[in-house]
């Protein structure tokens, strides 16, 4: 627990383990996902309603572009009925896609135990959409509020709709109870210097609504932002390269959520399968560089701290790393 606040990350991890989507042991989880990933970020569009100062959306204009429905269909046809973790976030406001709810239905029809997590700034959500979201089968909605201070909210998001967003989140909590929805709701706080004085206020405000919280730090987004203090002597290979790729709105499979502009894409899902890209020479090359501790040779990885979000399944091996030995070894062919 964080300052006695309910930690949404821990709650989500527990559910993913119970559903058989991930393994509790970090090394076993890496070996479990050798043939196909059991989780990924799914970006339905590349544009957003906000231009938040900590997000690459603020760096340049992004046209209104949407993922092709046949790409989504292809990915989940290949995954079949295996339960997977689907994180809808990182590039744009996924609710802008006109077929958003069709995609949710598709995923749940393929695998009812799949865990769908949506990040949203809640700006375009009205009462009708709120009802649809709560009854859609989405497992988890994260409200990217980031702060409890109205002036700071406007500064980092460029939006003057702080009160509207607060009221909308509170309405979600009430509506969830009224309709008997099991959708897990959490609100996100961003830990940057100017926001730190409001951390306890953020926690105390949302505790009264019995809503989980999740705490995030600023990210460099592959050297797109100041990477000061990102270097860490305790660094290990990034688990995202073994666990959670990203399906982009452009139809590519890429390394992780931080590859905002497809700079390290494995290839196109229009031309290749998910499994072939996941096991491609390009994917193996990047993993091998990380195992040799050569992340400084990769511009996007050099100053990234995103690896810390996932427990290490690696141990030192001479001048590099290897997947930890132990019970995880038995899962290599799963």
PEWO-V300837 format. One record per pair of residues at least 12 apart in sequence whose ideal C-beta (glycine too) atoms are under 7 Angstrom apart, sorted by the first residue. I is the first residue (numbers start at 1). J is the second residue. If there is no record, write none. Layout:
i = {I & I}
j = {J & J}
//
This chain:
i = {2 & 3 & 3 & 5 & 5 & 5 & 6 & 6 & 7 & 7 & 7 & 8 & 8 & 8 & 8 & 9 & 11 & 11 & 12 & 12 & 15 & 16 & 16 & 19 & 19 & 19 & 20 & 21 & 21 & 21 & 21 & 21 & 21 & 22 & 22 & 22 & 25 & 25 & 26 & 26 & 26 & 27 & 27 & 27 & 27 & 27 & 28 & 28 & 28 & 29 & 29 & 30 & 30 & 30 & 30 & 30 & 31 & 31 & 31 & 31 & 32 & 32 & 33 & 33 & 34 & 35 & 36 & 36 & 36 & 36 & 37 & 37 & 37 & 37 & 38 & 38 & 39 & 39 & 39 & 39 & 40 & 40 & 40 & 40 & 40 & 41 & 41 & 41 & 41 & 41 & 41 & 42 & 42 & 42 & 42 & 43 & 43 & 43 & 43 & 43 & 43 & 43 & 43 & 44 & 44 & 44 & 44 & 44 & 44 & 44 & 44 & 45 & 45 & 45 & 45 & 45 & 45 & 45 & 45 & 46 & 46 & 46 & 46 & 46 & 47 & 47 & 47 & 47 & 47 & 47 & 48 & 48 & 49 & 49 & 49 & 49 & 50 & 50 & 50 & 50 & 50 & 51 & 52 & 52 & 53 & 54 & 54 & 54 & 56 & 56 & 56 & 59 & 65 & 66 & 66 & 67 & 67 & 68 & 69 & 71 & 71 & 71 & 72 & 72 & 73 & 74 & 75 & 75 & 75 & 76 & 76 & 76 & 78 & 78 & 78 & 79 & 80 & 81 & 81 & 82 & 83 & 83 & 83 & 84 & 84 & 85 & 86 & 86 & 86 & 86 & 86 & 87 & 88 & 88 & 88 & 88 & 89 & 90 & 90 & 91 & 91 & 92 & 93 & 93 & 93 & 94 & 95 & 95 & 101 & 101 & 104 & 104 & 104 & 104 & 108 & 115 & 116 & 116 & 117 & 117 & 117 & 118 & 118 & 118 & 119 & 119 & 120 & 120 & 120 & 121 & 122 & 122 & 122 & 122 & 123 & 123 & 123 & 125 & 130 & 130 & 130 & 131 & 134 & 134 & 134 & 134 & 134 & 135 & 135 & 138 & 139 & 139 & 140 & 141 & 141 & 142 & 142 & 142 & 143 & 143 & 143 & 144 & 145 & 145 & 145 & 145 & 146 & 146 & 146 & 147 & 147 & 147 & 147 & 148 & 148 & 148 & 148 & 149 & 150 & 152 & 152 & 169 & 170 & 172 & 173 & 173 & 173 & 185 & 186 & 186 & 186 & 186 & 187 & 187 & 187 & 188 & 188 & 189 & 189 & 189 & 190 & 190 & 191 & 191 & 191 & 192 & 219 & 219 & 220 & 220 & 221 & 221 & 222 & 222 & 222 & 222 & 222 & 222 & 223 & 223 & 223 & 223 & 224 & 227 & 230 & 230 & 230 & 231 & 232 & 235 & 236 & 236 & 236 & 236 & 237 & 237 & 237 & 237 & 238 & 238 & 238 & 238 & 239 & 239 & 239 & 240 & 240 & 240 & 241 & 241 & 241 & 241 & 242 & 243 & 244 & 245 & 246 & 247 & 248 & 250 & 251 & 251 & 251 & 252 & 252 & 252 & 252 & 253 & 253 & 253 & 253 & 253 & 253 & 254 & 255 & 256 & 258 & 258 & 258 & 259 & 263 & 264 & 264 & 266 & 266 & 266 & 267 & 267 & 291 & 291 & 291 & 292 & 293 & 293 & 293 & 313}
j = {215 & 200 & 203 & 203 & 207 & 213 & 212 & 213 & 212 & 213 & 214 & 186 & 212 & 213 & 214 & 214 & 184 & 212 & 117 & 140 & 115 & 85 & 115 & 83 & 113 & 115 & 83 & 38 & 39 & 83 & 84 & 85 & 115 & 38 & 39 & 85 & 327 & 328 & 311 & 312 & 313 & 313 & 323 & 324 & 326 & 328 & 327 & 328 & 331 & 243 & 313 & 239 & 242 & 243 & 313 & 323 & 323 & 328 & 331 & 332 & 331 & 334 & 242 & 243 & 332 & 275 & 79 & 274 & 275 & 278 & 243 & 244 & 245 & 278 & 84 & 85 & 84 & 85 & 243 & 244 & 86 & 244 & 245 & 246 & 247 & 87 & 89 & 90 & 244 & 246 & 257 & 86 & 87 & 88 & 247 & 67 & 90 & 91 & 92 & 246 & 247 & 248 & 249 & 66 & 67 & 88 & 94 & 97 & 100 & 103 & 249 & 65 & 66 & 67 & 92 & 94 & 96 & 97 & 249 & 62 & 65 & 91 & 92 & 249 & 62 & 63 & 64 & 65 & 92 & 96 & 92 & 93 & 93 & 121 & 123 & 124 & 121 & 123 & 157 & 158 & 159 & 158 & 156 & 157 & 156 & 156 & 190 & 218 & 221 & 224 & 260 & 224 & 249 & 97 & 249 & 249 & 251 & 251 & 99 & 251 & 269 & 270 & 103 & 106 & 106 & 269 & 247 & 269 & 274 & 106 & 107 & 110 & 273 & 274 & 275 & 110 & 110 & 110 & 111 & 111 & 111 & 113 & 114 & 111 & 114 & 115 & 107 & 114 & 115 & 116 & 117 & 117 & 116 & 117 & 118 & 119 & 119 & 246 & 257 & 249 & 260 & 249 & 120 & 121 & 124 & 118 & 120 & 124 & 132 & 136 & 116 & 136 & 137 & 138 & 137 & 139 & 138 & 139 & 139 & 140 & 142 & 138 & 141 & 142 & 142 & 144 & 141 & 143 & 144 & 144 & 143 & 165 & 168 & 169 & 159 & 161 & 165 & 168 & 171 & 172 & 175 & 179 & 175 & 176 & 179 & 181 & 183 & 179 & 181 & 183 & 183 & 184 & 184 & 183 & 185 & 186 & 188 & 214 & 169 & 187 & 188 & 188 & 165 & 169 & 187 & 188 & 188 & 189 & 190 & 190 & 195 & 198 & 202 & 198 & 201 & 202 & 205 & 198 & 162 & 194 & 195 & 187 & 209 & 185 & 185 & 209 & 211 & 211 & 211 & 212 & 213 & 214 & 206 & 211 & 213 & 214 & 216 & 202 & 213 & 215 & 216 & 218 & 215 & 216 & 217 & 218 & 258 & 306 & 303 & 304 & 258 & 260 & 258 & 259 & 260 & 263 & 300 & 304 & 299 & 300 & 302 & 303 & 260 & 303 & 303 & 304 & 305 & 303 & 305 & 307 & 307 & 312 & 314 & 321 & 290 & 291 & 314 & 321 & 290 & 301 & 306 & 307 & 307 & 310 & 313 & 255 & 256 & 306 & 255 & 286 & 287 & 290 & 287 & 310 & 256 & 278 & 259 & 269 & 262 & 262 & 268 & 269 & 270 & 265 & 267 & 268 & 269 & 265 & 266 & 267 & 269 & 274 & 277 & 266 & 286 & 306 & 300 & 304 & 306 & 300 & 300 & 286 & 300 & 280 & 282 & 283 & 280 & 282 & 320 & 321 & 322 & 320 & 319 & 320 & 321 & 328}
//
